[in-house]
Amino acid sequence: MANATTALTVADHEVLASVLQVRSGSLQVLLWERAQEPHAHRWSLPGGRLGATEDVETSIRRQLEEKVDVRQLSHVEQLAVFSAPDRVPGERVIASAFLGLVPSDNDPALPPDTAWHPVDALPRTAFDHEAIVRRGRDRLRAKLSYTNLGFALAPPVFTISALRSLYSAALGYRVSATNLQRVLSRRGLLEQTGDTAPPGRAGGRPAALFRFTRRGISVTDPFAVFRPPRTERNAGGSSQE
């Protein structure tokens, strides 16, 4: 019986980032429009081939700075490895995907072929990039419940009302400002700055300004505490208490 031989194929490796930010009241992702085939004129996640001397996180940070001028990332973490043999046409390419977050007060300079798009209303995307965007959104939503990751969406100081708007946009449902303040304060994540926001046109009592007590990721609660409204849970959403 002849000896069996196994052909080994070395795949190319790319890094991609699902960069998310709350903009204009919605969670949005950064995409660029492809000019060439394959998938010309579809929208893609920023990234590129892994450099020979780079680890994956160094590579994605470099490529984001070079291609889309995202230098103010408040958080970066690896999402998953996407390795389906047919995920891109032609030679096999494995992708290490990352989640990147930009605080709401930052407005990165973008090249003409790049734009922000609402995660819930994506344009036609290239390859498996829509799945990567969804994975990033789901990771963010999960971690907002059991970590302090809200710091990465927020400016340095904020009112509770403004923070509630950020959480609501990221989670996809309206969050109670009172409950949000209670949960985050109980965890020791919020502190008052001693200042107040400028009064609005309607006047009234100036709102207190808060900040996160730390701006590095940490697990703050072993159980998820933010949940969709009951009607969404009954329709197939989360049922966590």
trRosetta pair geometry for C-beta under 8 A, 3 or more apart (Angstrom, degrees):
i j d omega theta_ij theta_ji phi_ij phi_ji
9 92 6.5 79 135 30 130 135
11 83 7.9 117 85 -146 168 90
11 91 7.5 160 -137 156 65 87
11 92 4.1 -69 -117 107 108 106
11 93 6.2 169 176 -102 101 21
11 94 4.9 89 114 -15 135 99
12 49 6.4 -57 179 -126 113 106
12 91 6.3 72 -1 120 114 118
12 92 7.2 165 27 97 74 56
12 93 4.6 -26 75 -111 101 80
12 94 7.2 -180 89 25 47 69
13 49 7.1 94 81 -157 55 67
13 50 4.4 -20 102 18 102 131
13 93 7.2 167 -88 -163 17 68
13 94 5.2 -22 -110 69 70 95
13 95 7.7 154 -163 -90 55 28
13 96 7.0 25 -178 -9 100 100
14 47 6.0 97 163 134 100 117
14 48 6.2 -111 -147 152 99 19
14 49 5.3 -60 -100 -96 79 43
14 50 6.3 -157 -109 -22 23 80
14 93 5.6 20 -2 174 112 116
14 94 7.4 169 27 85 67 45
14 95 5.1 -24 74 -106 91 77
14 96 7.5 -165 96 27 43 69
15 47 4.9 -145 100 -158 60 115
15 48 7.0 -5 53 57 78 45
15 49 8.0 68 14 170 75 8
15 50 5.7 98 -24 -78 99 84
15 56 5.2 157 -97 -160 125 83
15 59 4.8 134 10 103 151 117
15 60 4.3 -121 144 -68 132 92
15 63 6.8 157 80 22 111 143
15 95 7.1 137 -107 -160 20 69
15 96 5.1 -24 -109 68 75 95
15 97 7.7 160 -162 -89 55 29
15 98 6.8 21 -178 -9 97 112
16 45 4.4 70 -173 99 108 130
16 46 7.3 142 -151 83 62 39
16 47 3.8 -114 -101 0 47 161
16 60 7.5 -33 55 -114 7 116
16 95 5.2 2 4 -170 116 122
16 96 7.5 164 25 81 69 45
16 97 5.0 -23 72 -110 96 75
16 98 7.1 -180 91 23 46 75
16 129 7.1 -131 -176 -115 150 91
16 132 6.1 -6 110 176 133 166
17 30 7.9 2 104 66 99 113
17 45 6.1 -179 63 170 44 111
17 46 5.6 -24 51 74 100 89
17 47 5.6 153 2 -66 75 102
17 60 5.2 125 -56 -170 113 122
17 63 7.9 170 -4 84 120 109
17 64 6.0 -8 29 -74 159 119
17 76 7.7 -45 -129 -134 122 103
17 97 7.4 155 -92 -163 28 61
17 98 4.6 -25 -109 70 77 101
17 99 7.5 134 -158 -112 73 8
17 100 4.8 18 -176 -5 121 122
18 29 6.0 -44 -165 -139 77 122
18 45 6.1 -54 -78 -125 57 133
18 79 6.8 45 23 -42 119 153
18 97 6.6 34 -13 178 100 107
18 98 7.1 -168 27 90 69 49
18 99 5.5 -26 69 -108 98 59
18 100 7.0 168 81 26 45 74
18 132 5.4 -167 -57 139 117 90
18 133 5.1 162 -129 -108 120 49
18 135 7.1 171 -10 72 160 81
18 136 3.1 -142 102 -35 146 158
18 137 7.6 -99 159 -30 140 65
19 29 6.5 122 71 -156 55 65
19 30 4.2 -9 72 25 114 120
19 45 7.9 143 6 -154 81 90
19 46 6.8 4 -3 34 124 118
19 64 7.0 125 -69 -128 140 129
19 68 7.7 -169 29 94 162 151
19 70 6.0 -78 -141 -123 157 169
19 73 7.4 -93 -130 -105 107 107
19 100 4.1 -23 -106 75 77 113
19 101 7.5 -177 -156 -74 60 19
19 102 6.4 43 176 -21 100 110
20 27 6.0 -4 -167 -174 112 96
20 28 7.0 150 -151 78 61 40
20 29 5.6 -31 -94 -94 69 71
20 30 7.9 -132 -68 -3 27 82
20 99 7.1 -19 8 -163 113 87
20 100 7.1 156 19 82 65 56
20 101 5.7 -24 68 -106 86 66
20 102 7.3 -171 89 22 38 81
20 119 7.1 6 -122 -61 108 129
20 136 6.0 175 -35 141 123 121
20 137 7.0 141 -97 -87 146 65
20 140 6.1 -72 69 -54 161 157
20 170 7.8 92 148 -123 131 95
21 27 7.7 160 84 -151 27 55
21 28 5.8 -28 68 64 74 90
21 30 7.6 53 7 -42 107 97
21 101 7.1 130 -82 -164 62 56
21 102 4.1 -32 -82 67 117 103
21 103 7.5 4 -132 73 99 10
21 104 6.6 147 -176 -95 91 53
21 106 7.5 -112 -129 69 139 93
21 116 6.9 -66 58 -126 110 133
21 153 7.5 153 -141 -135 51 75
22 25 7.5 0 178 -131 94 9
22 26 7.1 178 -149 89 67 21
22 27 5.7 -39 -95 -93 69 57
22 28 7.3 123 -122 14 21 82
22 104 5.1 -30 71 -92 95 110
22 153 5.7 53 1 -167 115 112
22 165 7.7 141 160 126 145 82
22 166 5.0 -179 35 -135 166 73
22 169 4.5 105 -134 91 116 142
22 170 6.1 -72 -69 -55 116 87
23 26 6.8 -31 69 63 62 69
23 28 4.7 -37 35 19 111 136
23 104 7.2 177 -79 -137 53 79
23 116 5.6 24 43 147 158 159
24 28 7.7 53 40 -33 94 135
25 165 6.8 -71 -119 -178 74 110
25 169 5.8 -166 178 -92 42 125
26 118 4.7 -17 133 -120 142 106
26 119 7.6 -164 157 23 97 79
26 120 7.2 -107 -166 29 121 107
26 169 5.5 -163 -120 -153 20 110
27 118 7.1 87 76 -151 53 66
27 119 4.9 -23 105 11 98 125
27 120 7.5 84 61 -14 94 93
27 137 6.7 110 129 -124 145 103
27 140 7.8 161 -147 93 142 151
27 169 5.2 154 -43 148 75 88
27 170 5.2 106 -82 -106 124 48
27 172 7.5 -55 9 -67 130 77
28 116 4.2 46 148 174 137 106
28 117 6.0 155 -157 73 91 26
28 118 5.4 -56 -98 -90 80 40
28 119 6.4 -158 -111 -27 24 76
29 45 7.8 -51 163 -105 118 88
29 116 7.1 150 71 -152 26 65
29 117 5.9 -31 60 63 78 82
29 119 5.3 90 -20 -84 107 83
29 122 7.5 -5 46 -102 126 101
29 133 5.2 -24 -95 -136 174 115
29 136 7.3 110 -109 80 123 139
29 137 7.9 -74 -61 -59 121 99
30 45 7.8 80 89 -140 74 62
30 46 6.2 -16 115 -8 112 117
30 68 6.2 95 166 178 139 160
30 70 7.1 -111 -25 -63 177 139
30 110 7.7 -156 -145 -109 109 126
30 114 6.7 13 -175 -179 92 106
30 115 7.8 -179 -145 97 58 24
30 116 5.9 -38 -92 -96 60 66
31 43 4.0 37 157 172 135 114
31 44 6.3 140 -161 62 85 28
31 45 6.5 -54 -112 -84 72 41
31 46 7.8 -157 -123 -31 28 75
31 114 7.1 180 95 -148 36 66
31 115 6.6 -22 65 65 78 66
31 116 7.8 118 20 -121 76 21
31 117 5.5 -11 19 9 123 123
31 122 7.9 108 -41 -148 156 92
31 123 7.3 -166 93 43 157 109
31 125 7.2 -101 -135 -111 141 97
31 129 7.8 107 -122 148 109 140
32 43 6.9 154 74 -153 23 70
32 44 5.7 -34 65 63 76 84
32 46 6.1 81 -5 -78 116 78
32 67 7.4 -81 -39 158 157 117
32 68 7.1 -134 -56 -80 120 114
32 111 7.5 26 -122 67 119 108
32 113 5.1 53 -164 121 92 94
32 114 4.3 -34 -96 -94 88 82
32 115 7.9 127 -99 14 45 59
33 41 6.3 -4 -174 -143 103 40
33 42 7.5 169 -146 91 64 21
33 43 5.6 -41 -92 -97 60 69
33 44 7.7 135 -113 15 13 81
33 113 4.9 -121 48 -171 89 89
33 114 7.6 -148 6 -76 72 37
33 115 7.9 26 -27 14 99 102
34 39 5.6 64 57 106 158 84
34 40 5.5 -129 112 -125 101 36
34 41 6.5 -69 71 -8 79 18
34 42 5.6 7 28 59 117 68
34 43 7.4 -162 -5 -95 82 18
34 44 5.4 73 -52 -14 101 122
34 126 5.8 69 -19 -58 141 146
35 40 6.5 -13 150 -142 20 91
35 41 7.8 60 -112 -62 29 56
35 113 7.0 -61 -49 -125 104 149
36 40 5.6 -77 161 -95 10 101
37 40 4.9 -47 -66 -32 58 105
38 88 7.3 148 62 -170 140 83
38 89 4.8 128 -62 32 166 131
38 90 7.6 -165 -21 -8 136 111
38 126 7.6 127 111 -153 83 112
39 42 4.2 -53 171 31 98 132
39 44 7.6 110 111 -66 129 108
39 126 3.8 115 135 -125 153 100
39 127 6.5 -101 -21 -33 163 70
42 123 7.7 175 -155 121 58 100
42 124 5.1 -88 -124 116 88 91
42 125 5.8 87 172 -176 106 17
42 126 4.1 134 103 -63 126 80
43 117 6.9 49 161 -15 165 155
43 122 7.5 -150 70 -178 134 89
43 123 4.9 87 -3 76 137 114
43 124 6.8 127 14 79 89 50
43 125 5.1 -58 71 -106 82 65
43 126 6.8 -158 73 -8 30 86
43 129 7.5 -138 105 97 69 146
44 125 6.9 123 -86 -162 40 79
44 126 4.5 -17 -82 35 92 126
44 127 7.4 49 -117 23 97 106
44 129 5.6 -162 -138 -68 54 164
45 97 7.8 26 113 -132 166 98
45 129 4.9 -174 -13 -144 99 116
45 132 6.1 -58 -32 91 155 138
45 133 7.2 -167 -75 -62 115 88
46 63 6.6 168 155 129 95 103
46 64 5.8 95 120 -103 138 71
46 67 5.4 167 -152 93 114 133
46 68 5.1 -74 -98 -13 155 134
46 70 7.7 150 67 8 163 130
46 114 7.5 28 -72 -125 112 128
47 60 6.1 -28 -118 -120 93 86
47 63 5.6 76 -138 109 36 150
47 64 7.9 -5 -82 -61 55 76
47 95 7.8 74 121 -148 157 106
48 59 7.8 -131 72 168 80 104
48 63 5.0 -174 25 -129 105 143
48 67 7.5 152 -26 -46 121 145
50 54 6.1 -148 -174 75 75 108
50 56 6.3 -46 -115 -102 121 69
50 59 5.1 -45 -129 -113 66 171
50 96 7.5 60 -71 23 126 119
51 54 3.8 73 61 2 102 119
51 59 5.5 -177 14 -107 90 105
51 62 7.6 -5 -10 64 135 152
54 58 4.7 -144 -158 88 95 112
54 59 4.2 112 132 -65 142 93
54 62 7.2 -94 -122 12 147 140
55 58 5.0 87 55 13 76 107
55 59 7.0 -144 92 -11 35 93
56 59 5.6 -58 -149 35 31 115
56 60 6.5 23 160 -15 67 104
56 78 6.9 58 104 -98 133 122
56 96 4.4 -45 -148 97 145 158
56 98 7.7 169 143 -55 105 115
57 60 6.1 -53 -144 37 33 103
57 61 6.3 31 159 -16 65 108
57 76 6.5 125 -149 125 102 128
57 78 7.1 -89 -74 -57 96 99
57 98 7.2 118 -111 -98 70 141
58 61 6.0 -61 -149 40 28 109
58 62 6.3 28 155 -20 65 109
59 62 5.8 -59 -150 36 28 110
59 63 6.3 19 159 -14 65 110
60 63 5.8 -57 -142 41 33 107
60 64 6.2 35 159 -21 66 105
60 76 7.2 166 97 -164 123 135
60 96 7.8 -116 -47 99 123 102
60 98 5.1 108 153 11 174 149
60 100 7.7 -158 145 -55 123 125
61 64 6.0 -54 -146 35 29 110
61 65 6.5 28 156 -17 62 107
61 73 7.4 -119 -121 31 88 146
61 76 6.7 -63 -77 -67 97 175
62 65 5.9 -62 -155 37 30 109
62 66 6.2 18 156 -13 67 113
63 66 5.7 -57 -140 42 33 107
63 67 5.6 6 170 -1 71 119
64 67 6.5 -66 -126 47 21 92
64 68 5.8 -48 -160 51 62 100
64 70 4.4 -57 167 59 110 108
64 71 7.9 167 117 -69 98 45
64 73 7.0 43 118 -43 156 131
64 100 6.9 131 -100 -97 159 172
65 69 6.8 38 -157 -117 43 31
65 70 6.9 -101 -77 63 44 56
65 71 5.5 65 -114 -85 91 86
67 111 7.5 -76 173 3 58 131
67 114 7.8 133 146 -69 87 147
68 108 6.7 50 144 135 86 138
68 110 5.9 -6 -158 -123 83 76
68 111 6.9 -100 -110 9 56 93
68 114 5.4 -173 -117 -167 102 167
69 108 5.3 161 102 179 89 101
69 109 4.5 -29 100 70 157 86
69 110 6.8 -142 45 -82 110 37
69 111 7.8 137 -2 -31 108 77
70 73 5.8 60 148 -54 102 94
70 100 7.0 76 141 144 147 147
70 102 6.6 -94 -149 -82 110 125
70 108 5.0 -22 -96 -119 63 163
71 108 7.4 146 21 -121 68 109
72 102 6.4 74 92 -140 91 89
72 103 7.1 -79 140 30 112 94
72 106 4.5 -158 96 -139 145 152
72 108 6.7 -159 31 -78 104 97
73 76 5.5 37 146 -50 140 101
73 100 5.0 -62 -134 -165 126 107
73 101 6.7 102 -162 64 76 47
73 102 6.2 -65 -109 -83 52 71
74 101 5.3 -59 62 98 93 95
74 102 6.6 130 5 -125 94 24
74 103 5.0 82 -36 -39 143 93
74 151 7.1 -151 161 121 130 77
74 152 4.0 166 106 -144 116 74
74 153 7.7 -147 66 -42 146 25
74 215 7.3 -84 -167 -179 104 110
75 99 7.6 -13 116 114 98 93
75 100 7.1 164 89 -151 59 44
75 101 4.4 15 51 39 100 114
75 149 6.7 40 -95 -147 176 90
75 152 3.8 -35 -7 -117 124 148
75 217 6.4 94 -132 -54 122 115
76 98 5.8 3 -169 175 90 129
76 99 7.2 166 -149 86 43 55
76 100 5.0 -4 -103 -104 81 80
76 101 7.8 -151 -67 20 45 70
77 98 6.7 162 84 -156 30 81
77 99 5.4 -7 60 55 81 98
77 139 7.8 -150 83 154 119 142
77 217 7.5 26 -59 -26 132 170
78 96 6.4 -44 -140 177 111 100
78 97 7.4 109 -163 84 65 48
78 98 5.5 -56 -106 -102 46 75
78 99 7.9 93 172 16 3 77
79 97 4.4 -45 57 104 119 96
79 98 5.9 174 -6 -117 91 15
79 99 5.2 108 -66 -30 103 89
79 132 7.0 115 89 -157 156 82
79 135 5.3 99 177 126 133 119
79 136 5.9 -66 -94 -81 144 72
79 139 6.0 -125 -123 -30 92 157
80 97 5.6 1 58 52 67 109
80 135 6.1 -78 15 175 126 154
81 94 6.5 0 -175 178 102 105
81 95 7.0 159 -159 85 54 51
81 96 5.6 -27 -104 -100 77 64
81 97 7.4 174 -96 13 24 80
82 87 5.9 124 145 -128 106 163
82 94 7.2 165 83 -163 55 57
82 95 4.4 -6 56 61 102 104
82 97 5.9 52 -11 -22 109 119
82 128 5.9 -172 -177 90 147 143
82 131 7.5 126 -115 95 136 121
82 132 6.6 -69 -42 -79 147 105
83 87 7.4 -153 168 -12 8 139
83 94 4.7 5 -110 -125 84 97
83 95 7.6 -156 -68 33 52 62
84 87 4.3 116 67 -52 96 96
84 128 7.1 118 35 -53 127 153
85 92 5.6 -52 -148 -111 66 117
87 93 7.0 -108 77 69 104 81
87 95 7.1 -115 119 3 151 115
87 127 6.0 53 159 -174 77 105
87 128 5.0 -50 -155 -9 101 128
88 92 7.8 127 56 -143 91 31
88 93 4.9 -3 38 39 136 117
88 127 5.2 -18 -91 -118 80 126
95 128 7.8 -170 33 64 146 115
95 132 7.6 -63 121 -85 141 140
97 132 4.8 -143 -135 -142 150 117
97 135 6.9 71 111 80 146 137
97 136 7.6 -115 153 -59 116 100
99 136 4.5 155 -106 -136 93 93
99 139 5.4 -123 -59 83 155 139
99 140 6.6 -179 -165 -56 140 90
101 140 7.2 130 -85 -111 118 119
101 149 7.5 148 -28 179 168 100
101 152 4.0 63 101 144 143 122
101 153 6.2 -75 -177 -70 124 64
102 106 5.3 -115 176 74 98 124
102 108 6.7 -80 -140 -22 151 117
103 106 5.2 89 66 -1 80 107
103 152 6.6 -130 -72 172 78 40
103 153 6.2 117 -121 170 56 17
103 154 6.0 -35 -142 81 102 23
103 155 5.6 122 162 -83 124 46
104 153 6.1 37 -32 166 96 69
104 154 6.6 -12 16 -122 106 29
104 155 6.0 -77 64 -39 86 85
104 166 6.0 -113 -37 -103 143 117
105 155 3.7 62 -17 -95 131 114
105 156 7.7 -57 34 5 151 72
110 114 4.4 -132 -175 90 108 109
110 115 6.7 123 140 -84 156 40
111 114 5.1 75 58 11 77 111
117 121 7.1 -130 172 88 89 74
117 122 5.8 83 132 -123 131 55
117 123 6.0 -99 -131 -3 153 93
118 121 4.3 34 78 39 116 95
118 122 7.5 -125 87 -61 61 49
119 122 6.8 -1 -158 -59 32 95
119 133 6.1 -174 -137 163 91 113
119 134 7.9 136 -177 -90 106 51
119 137 5.1 130 -179 -84 152 135
120 172 7.4 124 -64 -119 134 109
122 125 5.9 -23 158 -36 127 115
122 130 5.9 147 108 -119 163 99
122 133 6.5 126 -92 86 143 162
125 129 4.4 -130 166 76 124 107
125 130 4.4 157 49 -51 142 88
125 133 7.3 -140 -92 -5 166 132
126 129 5.5 48 67 4 66 129
128 131 4.7 -35 177 35 88 120
128 132 6.3 94 121 -25 83 95
129 132 5.3 -51 -149 35 43 114
129 133 6.4 47 152 -22 70 99
130 133 5.6 -50 -150 33 35 113
130 134 6.5 34 152 -17 66 104
131 134 5.7 -53 -148 37 33 111
131 135 6.3 37 151 -22 65 104
132 135 5.5 -50 -148 34 33 114
132 136 6.5 36 152 -19 64 103
133 136 5.7 -56 -153 35 32 112
133 137 6.4 32 151 -18 66 105
134 137 5.6 -52 -147 36 34 112
134 138 6.2 30 156 -17 66 107
135 138 5.9 -56 -146 39 29 109
135 139 6.3 32 154 -21 64 106
136 139 5.7 -54 -146 35 30 111
136 140 6.4 31 156 -18 64 105
137 140 5.9 -57 -152 36 30 111
137 141 6.4 26 155 -17 65 108
138 141 5.7 -53 -145 37 33 110
138 142 6.3 33 157 -19 65 106
139 142 5.9 -57 -149 36 29 110
139 143 6.2 17 160 -11 65 112
140 143 6.1 -66 -145 42 27 103
140 144 6.4 34 157 -30 65 103
140 149 7.0 -155 -147 129 66 144
140 170 5.9 -107 139 -173 121 111
141 144 5.9 -49 -149 23 30 114
141 145 7.5 26 154 -18 57 102
141 170 6.6 178 -88 145 69 84
141 171 5.5 113 -132 -121 94 58
141 172 7.1 -16 -105 4 134 107
142 145 6.3 -66 -171 28 36 109
142 146 7.3 -23 158 21 70 104
142 224 7.2 -75 -152 -98 63 123
143 146 6.6 -81 -142 55 40 77
143 147 4.6 -21 -175 31 86 121
143 149 4.5 52 127 -6 112 150
143 217 7.9 -26 -178 -146 134 116
144 147 7.4 -55 -88 56 15 78
144 149 5.6 -93 -84 67 55 108
144 150 5.9 80 -136 -62 88 85
144 167 6.5 148 -176 -137 138 88
144 170 6.1 136 -63 113 155 131
144 171 6.2 -119 81 -73 152 98
144 226 6.2 -37 114 39 100 145
145 221 7.5 -94 145 75 64 118
145 224 3.7 15 144 -144 145 80
145 225 5.5 166 -165 35 83 59
145 226 4.7 -133 -101 33 88 88
145 227 8.0 67 -115 -57 132 58
146 219 6.1 -9 142 -149 93 83
146 220 6.7 176 170 54 45 70
146 221 5.0 -122 -138 75 65 79
146 222 6.7 27 -151 -149 122 10
146 223 6.7 178 -101 80 110 16
146 224 5.6 -67 -47 -85 100 56
146 225 7.4 131 -78 1 60 85
147 217 5.9 4 175 -163 137 84
147 218 6.3 161 -153 84 90 35
147 219 5.4 -60 -96 -103 83 43
147 220 5.8 118 -139 7 29 90
148 151 5.7 25 143 -12 94 111
148 184 7.9 100 -125 -137 82 93
148 187 7.2 -172 -83 129 97 139
148 189 5.0 -176 -121 -125 113 130
148 212 6.6 119 175 -157 117 127
148 214 6.8 55 115 74 163 91
148 217 6.8 -180 62 -136 85 42
148 218 5.7 20 18 53 115 80
148 220 5.3 94 -46 -34 85 134
149 152 5.5 -35 -175 19 69 114
149 153 7.6 61 137 -12 75 97
149 217 6.1 19 -88 -118 80 94
150 153 5.7 -59 -159 36 51 108
150 154 6.0 37 152 -19 80 116
150 163 7.0 55 170 -164 131 103
150 166 7.0 111 -157 109 95 123
150 167 6.3 -18 -117 -82 123 97
150 184 7.3 -61 47 -104 150 133
150 189 7.8 81 53 153 116 143
150 212 7.2 170 91 -85 89 130
151 154 6.0 -71 -143 41 31 106
151 189 7.8 -129 -53 -174 105 110
151 212 4.1 -55 -101 7 106 174
151 214 7.3 -78 -72 98 163 50
151 215 4.7 -166 163 -123 140 68
151 216 8.0 -22 78 1 153 21
152 215 7.8 126 -70 -163 61 83
152 217 7.8 1 -39 -73 125 93
153 166 4.8 145 129 176 124 126
153 167 7.8 143 79 -70 151 52
153 170 6.1 -75 -99 -56 161 142
154 158 5.3 -89 -166 -16 114 149
154 162 7.9 108 -136 121 97 102
154 163 6.0 1 -106 -111 131 87
154 166 5.8 -170 -82 45 79 176
154 212 6.8 132 66 -26 136 114
155 158 5.7 131 56 -62 89 100
156 211 6.1 -11 163 -123 62 116
157 193 5.5 -5 -126 -39 126 152
157 195 7.4 12 -175 64 154 121
157 209 4.7 21 173 176 116 118
157 210 6.9 155 -156 75 69 32
157 211 5.1 -50 -99 -73 67 96
158 162 4.5 -127 -171 84 101 123
158 163 5.0 116 118 -55 133 89
158 166 7.8 -26 -165 -8 161 135
158 209 6.9 130 61 -151 16 75
158 210 6.1 -39 70 62 69 81
158 211 7.4 119 20 -90 74 51
159 162 4.6 97 54 6 81 100
159 163 7.0 -147 94 -3 43 85
159 197 5.3 -39 -58 -29 118 142
159 207 4.2 26 -129 130 130 137
159 208 7.0 123 -126 74 77 47
159 209 6.3 -62 -75 -101 61 54
159 210 7.1 99 -129 15 21 91
160 163 5.6 -54 -146 39 35 111
160 164 6.2 43 152 -25 66 103
160 177 5.2 97 138 -171 106 106
160 180 6.9 152 -168 88 95 112
160 181 5.0 -10 -135 -72 135 119
160 207 7.3 -136 28 -174 80 118
160 208 7.6 33 -13 69 100 90
160 210 6.4 64 -62 3 73 136
161 164 5.6 -50 -149 32 30 115
161 165 6.8 33 151 -21 62 101
161 177 5.9 -15 -94 -113 54 144
161 207 6.5 -70 10 -138 115 159
162 165 5.6 -51 -155 30 35 113
162 166 6.8 36 149 -18 65 101
163 166 5.6 -51 -153 33 38 113
163 167 6.4 33 152 -14 69 105
163 177 7.9 111 72 -132 87 84
163 180 6.6 178 112 140 107 140
163 210 7.1 -38 -28 67 142 125
164 167 5.9 -56 -147 41 32 108
164 168 6.0 34 155 -22 66 109
164 175 5.5 -152 -155 83 80 100
164 176 7.5 -83 -135 127 125 18
164 177 4.2 -57 -66 -92 150 81
164 180 5.4 179 -96 26 83 157
165 168 5.7 -54 -143 37 29 113
165 169 6.4 29 158 -18 63 106
166 169 6.0 -57 -149 36 28 108
166 170 6.3 19 157 -12 64 111
167 170 5.9 -61 -144 42 30 107
167 171 5.8 14 164 -8 69 116
167 175 4.7 -29 107 21 118 157
167 180 6.0 172 35 -119 162 137
167 226 7.2 -126 178 -129 120 158
168 171 6.2 -62 -135 46 23 100
168 173 6.7 -99 -151 99 74 31
168 174 5.0 10 -134 -121 124 42
168 175 4.8 -139 -73 12 79 88
169 172 7.8 28 176 -69 24 37
171 175 6.3 86 39 -51 145 114
171 226 6.0 -92 -115 140 151 133
171 228 7.7 -174 155 -80 105 70
172 228 7.4 -27 90 -99 97 105
173 228 4.8 121 -8 -130 161 73
173 229 5.9 -154 -175 -9 140 87
173 232 6.4 -104 -86 -8 146 159
174 229 7.6 25 50 -46 86 116
175 179 6.9 -125 176 73 81 109
175 180 5.3 71 144 -60 121 119
175 226 6.4 -25 -114 -143 117 119
176 179 3.8 70 78 14 114 108
176 180 6.3 -179 88 -13 58 83
177 180 5.6 -54 -144 36 30 113
177 181 6.3 27 159 -16 65 106
178 181 6.1 -57 -149 38 27 107
178 182 6.3 26 154 -19 63 110
179 182 5.6 -56 -145 38 31 113
179 183 6.1 28 159 -18 67 107
180 183 6.1 -57 -145 36 26 106
180 184 6.2 12 164 -6 64 113
181 184 6.3 -63 -140 45 26 101
181 185 5.7 23 164 -17 65 116
181 190 6.9 -75 -145 50 67 166
182 185 6.1 -61 -140 41 21 107
182 186 6.1 26 159 -23 61 110
183 186 5.9 -57 -149 33 25 112
183 187 6.6 17 155 -11 61 109
183 225 5.5 157 -138 124 138 145
183 226 7.7 -170 73 -61 176 87
184 187 5.8 -59 -151 41 33 109
184 189 4.5 -85 -172 66 84 117
184 190 4.7 68 125 -21 112 115
185 188 7.5 44 -178 -73 35 25
185 189 7.3 -100 -76 48 24 72
185 190 5.1 -55 -82 52 68 112
187 220 4.5 40 -161 173 136 127
187 221 6.4 -80 -97 -46 124 103
188 213 6.2 -50 149 29 74 158
189 212 5.8 -31 171 -144 83 81
189 213 5.7 -145 -157 21 30 101
189 214 7.5 -84 -135 34 68 80
189 220 6.5 -10 -59 -122 123 159
190 210 5.0 -7 -167 -175 106 131
190 211 7.4 147 -149 76 62 31
190 212 6.6 -51 -95 -106 54 45
190 213 6.8 -102 -50 -26 6 92
191 210 6.7 149 77 -154 31 79
191 211 6.2 -26 64 62 81 78
191 213 5.3 88 -12 -80 111 91
192 208 5.5 -41 -132 171 113 125
192 209 7.1 104 -158 80 68 52
192 210 5.7 -56 -100 -99 48 70
193 208 7.9 163 38 174 77 80
193 209 4.6 -31 34 99 122 102
193 210 6.6 -172 -15 -111 86 16
193 211 5.6 77 -66 -10 102 107
194 209 8.0 -34 52 62 34 96
195 208 7.9 125 88 -157 41 57
195 209 4.7 -10 82 35 87 130
196 206 3.7 73 153 130 137 123
196 207 6.2 145 -161 75 86 36
196 208 5.7 -57 -105 -100 77 38
196 209 6.1 -176 -114 -13 20 90
197 206 6.0 -177 62 -172 61 88
197 207 4.7 2 29 63 117 93
197 208 7.8 15 -4 72 84 6
197 209 5.8 131 -51 -67 75 94
198 206 7.3 -74 -164 -130 9 112
199 203 5.7 11 172 -133 130 41
199 204 6.8 161 -149 58 102 63
199 206 5.4 -83 -73 -87 79 85
200 203 7.2 -92 74 -18 66 17
200 204 7.1 1 47 40 96 107
212 215 5.7 112 88 -76 125 74
214 218 7.1 22 95 8 136 128
219 222 7.2 46 163 -83 121 56
221 224 7.9 132 105 -88 113 16
221 225 5.9 -1 112 -23 159 121
223 240 7.4 178 180 -180 91 122
224 227 7.0 103 129 -69 109 83
224 238 7.4 -81 112 -177 152 148
224 240 4.9 44 72 121 118 160
227 233 6.7 10 167 -66 112 127
227 238 5.4 -133 -141 96 87 119
227 239 7.9 47 -153 -146 131 11
227 240 5.6 -157 -95 71 119 83
227 241 7.5 -19 -44 -103 157 27
228 232 3.7 -76 145 82 132 136
228 233 5.7 164 77 -50 100 77
228 237 4.4 -38 48 144 148 155
228 238 5.8 130 15 40 99 94
229 232 5.3 93 61 8 72 101
229 233 7.4 -140 102 -5 37 89
230 233 5.5 -55 -146 37 39 111
230 234 6.2 38 156 -20 70 104
231 234 5.8 -53 -148 36 31 111
231 235 6.5 26 152 -17 62 109
232 235 5.6 -61 -150 39 34 109
232 237 4.0 20 140 0 89 151
232 238 8.0 19 113 34 103 69
233 236 8.0 -159 -173 56 27 16
233 237 4.6 -82 -91 73 42 94
233 238 5.9 -59 -108 79 94 48
233 239 4.9 118 -170 -91 116 63
234 237 7.9 5 26 32 34 88
